[in-house]
Amino acid sequence: MKFNKSAKILASIRANEWSELIMMGWLDSCSGFQGGSMMMLGMFIFWGGLLFLGFYLLKKYLNGNNHSYQHSINILNERFAKGEISEKEYDHLKAKIRNK
């Protein structure tokens, strides 16, 4: 039933109306593909950017913790080298920093 109704509508369109519809882009065979590919490209950019941001923040967070550990060890090494703390204190503080 639906097919007969749409066939009657299509048959009633004159030839010049077809060319007008094609020129307006309504019946262009590539328009659906191009619209879909642009939407897919947008989704790839969005999700790729979101993943990149997530990995970047995770890496920054993990390296930030390592940086503070290294900074503490460097200060401890400097204090030991200057003679401010004994070897026993050095070993104790170093073990304490590692266990954090």
Phi, psi and omega per residue, in radians:
M1 nan -0.805 3.129
K2 -1.099 -0.713 -3.105
F3 -1.085 -0.739 3.141
N4 -1.113 -0.684 -3.141
K5 -1.152 -0.788 3.139
S6 -1.213 -0.561 3.098
A7 -1.158 -0.654 3.109
K8 -1.154 -0.697 3.134
I9 -1.149 -0.785 -3.139
L10 -1.140 -0.633 3.133
A11 -1.195 -0.475 -3.102
S12 -1.383 -0.251 3.119
I13 -1.336 2.280 -3.138
R14 -1.372 2.900 -3.077
A15 -1.081 -0.724 -3.119
N16 -1.199 -0.483 3.083
E17 -1.213 -0.593 3.077
W18 -1.075 -0.808 -3.116
S19 -1.130 -0.613 3.085
E20 -1.145 -0.709 3.123
L21 -1.146 -0.682 3.115
I22 -1.154 -0.746 -3.132
M23 -1.158 -0.553 3.126
M24 -1.361 -0.183 3.103
G25 1.620 0.076 -3.116
W26 -1.253 -0.559 -3.081
L27 -1.985 0.339 3.124
D28 -1.256 2.218 -3.050
S29 -1.220 -0.374 -3.095
C30 -1.602 -0.221 -3.024
S31 -1.110 -0.653 3.118
G32 -1.159 -0.720 3.132
F33 -1.166 -0.766 -3.117
Q34 -1.144 -0.709 3.104
G35 -1.115 -0.737 3.128
G36 -1.179 -0.678 -3.130
S37 -1.219 -0.597 3.099
M38 -1.184 -0.673 3.110
M39 -1.180 -0.692 3.124
M40 -1.149 -0.711 3.096
L41 -1.076 -0.746 3.098
G42 -1.071 -0.690 3.117
M43 -1.183 -0.704 3.092
F44 -1.080 -0.736 3.134
I45 -1.135 -0.767 -3.134
F46 -1.085 -0.942 -3.090
W47 -1.200 -0.626 3.081
G48 -1.113 -0.750 3.096
G49 -1.121 -0.682 3.116
L50 -1.153 -0.738 3.089
L51 -1.129 -0.752 3.119
F52 -1.044 -0.787 3.134
L53 -1.091 -0.743 3.117
G54 -1.075 -0.829 3.126
F55 -1.142 -0.664 3.125
Y56 -1.095 -0.821 -3.138
L57 -1.163 -0.667 3.101
L58 -1.109 -0.777 3.125
K59 -1.117 -0.731 3.133
K60 -1.119 -0.707 3.123
Y61 -1.134 -0.786 -3.120
L62 -1.179 -0.696 3.115
N63 -1.239 -0.510 3.111
G64 -1.106 -0.699 3.109
N65 -1.177 -0.683 3.114
N66 -1.144 -0.645 -3.128
H67 -1.104 -0.763 -3.128
S68 -1.163 -0.603 3.092
Y69 -1.115 -0.831 -3.138
Q70 -1.105 -0.677 3.141
H71 -1.092 -0.744 3.127
S72 -1.113 -0.749 3.127
I73 -1.127 -0.703 3.128
N74 -1.089 -0.742 3.108
I75 -1.108 -0.745 3.127
L76 -1.080 -0.753 3.106
N77 -1.077 -0.720 3.125
E78 -1.115 -0.780 3.139
R79 -1.098 -0.678 3.110
F80 -1.183 -0.706 -3.135
A81 -1.150 -0.618 3.126
K82 -1.345 -0.223 -3.138
G83 1.511 0.257 -3.133
E84 -1.267 -0.473 -3.139
I85 -2.265 2.693 3.128
S86 -1.436 3.002 -3.138
E87 -1.149 -0.620 3.126
K88 -1.135 -0.781 3.096
E89 -1.115 -0.698 3.122
Y90 -1.028 -0.877 -3.133
D91 -1.096 -0.716 3.134
H92 -1.112 -0.827 -3.131
L93 -1.178 -0.649 3.115
K94 -1.111 -0.733 3.106
A95 -1.143 -0.660 3.132
K96 -1.140 -0.721 3.133
I97 -1.144 -0.713 -3.130
R98 -1.129 -0.578 -3.110
N99 -1.372 -0.163 -3.139
K100 -1.089 nan nan
